Amino acid sequence: MIVTVVYRAPSTKEFTVVSETGSKLLISRVLHKLLESEEEAMNVKNRQETALDWRNYDFTLIKFERSPERSCYVLAVRPKVANKFLYRGTIWVDATDFAVSRIDAEPAKNPSFWTKKSQILQTYIKVGHFWLPDNNHTTTAVRLGGKAVLNIDYNDYELSPHLRAAEDLDAR
């Protein structure tokens, strides 16, 4: 499935399916459900209840990683409640921008009876001044079907003209 997404801060995502190939059952029961969940996660109440902050998570510093590219704080995150949009695991926070650059986690609440365990690896890339999703790789143990792997690549980001103009002013 190839999808174009337009995001308008703070809470609107518009999805346009460009193409779909493969199992119609998989497309309708899994991929379209993922898009519906993305839309559900954007409503104001869900955004507040799932924000990566002290209200929803307990944080523990594990270590500080230095690298030639970027140094990061590595934190354990534990959700305070079981919610299908929250997760438990490890996050990497860029030491310069204090933005999440990587997540390695599992859902705080199993999203479906049909899945036993999911492992999510989400990476982010800096585009201009913004940290945006780069890749999501999720492996799920399925009750009756073995293992399912979902890989989402994000690309072709375009910042709106007023954001590009603001970045140009910052560069001066």
C-alpha positions in Angstrom: 0.0 0.0 0.0 1.3 3.4 -0.9 -0.3 6.3 1.0 0.2 10.0 0.8 -0.3 11.8 4.1 -0.8 15.5 4.6 -0.3 16.7 8.2 -1.5 20.0 9.5 -0.4 20.9 13.0 -1.6 20.3 15.6 -4.1 17.6 14.9 -5.1 16.8 11.3 -3.8 14.0 9.1 -5.3 13.4 5.7 -4.6 10.0 4.1 -4.9 9.3 0.4 -4.3 5.8 -0.7 -2.3 6.0 -3.9 -2.1 2.2 -4.6 -2.8 -1.2 -3.1 -1.6 -4.6 -4.2 -1.8 -8.0 -2.6 -4.3 -9.8 -0.4 -7.6 -7.9 -0.2 -8.2 -9.5 3.2 -4.9 -8.1 4.5 -5.5 -4.7 2.9 -9.0 -4.3 4.4 -8.5 -6.0 7.8 -5.0 -4.8 8.6 -3.8 -1.8 6.5 -7.0 0.1 6.4 -7.4 -0.5 10.2 -3.9 1.0 10.7 -5.0 4.1 8.9 -8.2 4.3 11.0 -6.1 4.0 14.2 -3.8 6.8 13.0 -6.8 9.0 12.5 -8.2 8.0 15.9 -4.9 8.7 17.6 -5.0 12.3 16.3 -8.1 13.4 18.2 -7.4 15.9 21.0 -8.3 13.5 23.9 -6.1 10.7 22.6 -3.2 13.1 21.9 -3.4 14.3 25.5 -3.7 10.8 26.9 -0.8 9.5 24.9 1.7 12.3 24.8 5.2 11.3 25.7 5.4 13.2 28.9 5.3 12.8 32.7 1.5 12.5 32.8 1.5 9.3 30.8 4.9 7.8 31.4 7.6 7.1 34.0 11.1 7.7 32.6 14.4 6.2 33.8 17.8 7.3 32.4 19.6 4.2 31.3 22.8 5.7 29.8 24.3 8.4 27.6 25.5 7.3 24.1 28.1 9.4 22.3 28.6 9.0 18.5 30.3 11.0 15.8 26.8 11.7 14.2 24.7 12.4 17.3 24.8 11.9 21.0 21.7 10.6 22.8 20.1 10.1 26.2 18.8 6.5 26.4 15.7 6.3 28.5 13.4 3.4 29.7 9.8 4.4 29.3 6.9 2.8 31.2 3.3 3.8 30.7 1.3 4.7 33.7 -1.9 3.0 32.2 -2.6 0.3 29.7 -3.6 2.1 26.5 -3.3 0.8 22.9 -1.6 4.0 21.9 1.1 3.9 24.7 4.2 1.7 24.7 6.8 0.3 27.0 10.5 0.1 26.1 13.4 2.3 25.3 13.7 5.7 23.6 16.7 7.6 22.4 16.6 11.4 22.8 18.9 13.6 20.8 21.2 15.4 23.2 21.2 18.6 21.1 17.6 18.9 20.1 16.0 16.9 22.9 13.8 15.2 20.3 13.1 11.5 20.1 15.3 9.9 17.5 14.5 6.2 18.0 12.0 4.0 19.8 12.3 0.3 20.5 9.1 -0.8 22.3 6.0 -2.9 22.6 2.4 -1.7 23.0 1.3 -1.2 26.6 -1.9 -3.0 25.7 -2.3 -5.7 23.2 -4.3 -4.1 20.3 -6.1 -7.3 19.2 -7.0 -10.8 20.4 -5.3 -12.1 17.3 -1.9 -10.8 18.2 0.3 -12.1 21.1 3.3 -9.8 21.1 4.5 -6.9 18.9 7.9 -5.3 18.8 8.2 -1.8 17.3 11.3 -0.1 16.1 10.6 3.5 15.0 13.4 5.8 13.7 13.2 9.5 13.1 15.1 11.8 10.8 15.7 15.5 11.1 14.1 17.5 8.2 15.0 21.2 8.6 14.3 22.0 12.2 11.8 19.1 12.7 12.3 15.4 13.7 9.9 13.3 11.6 9.3 9.6 11.2 11.8 7.8 9.0 10.9 4.1 9.3 8.7 1.9 11.4 9.5 -1.8 11.5 7.0 -3.9 13.6 7.1 -7.6 14.1 4.0 -9.3 15.5 3.4 -12.8 16.8 0.0 -13.8 15.4 -2.1 -16.4 17.3 -3.0 -18.5 14.4 -0.6 -17.5 11.7 3.0 -17.3 13.0 4.7 -14.0 12.4 3.7 -10.8 10.6 6.1 -8.0 9.7 5.0 -4.5 8.8 7.6 -2.1 7.5 6.6 1.6 6.9 9.1 3.9 5.1 8.4 7.6 5.3 9.9 9.8 2.6 9.4 12.8 0.3 8.7 15.2 3.1 7.7 18.7 2.0 7.5 21.5 4.5 4.8 24.1 3.9 6.1 27.4 2.4 5.7 29.3 5.7 7.8 26.7 7.6 10.5 26.9 4.9 10.5 30.7 5.2 10.8 30.6 9.0 13.8 28.2 8.6 15.4 30.6 6.1 15.0 33.5 8.7 16.6 31.2 11.4 19.6 30.5 9.1 20.4 34.3 8.8 
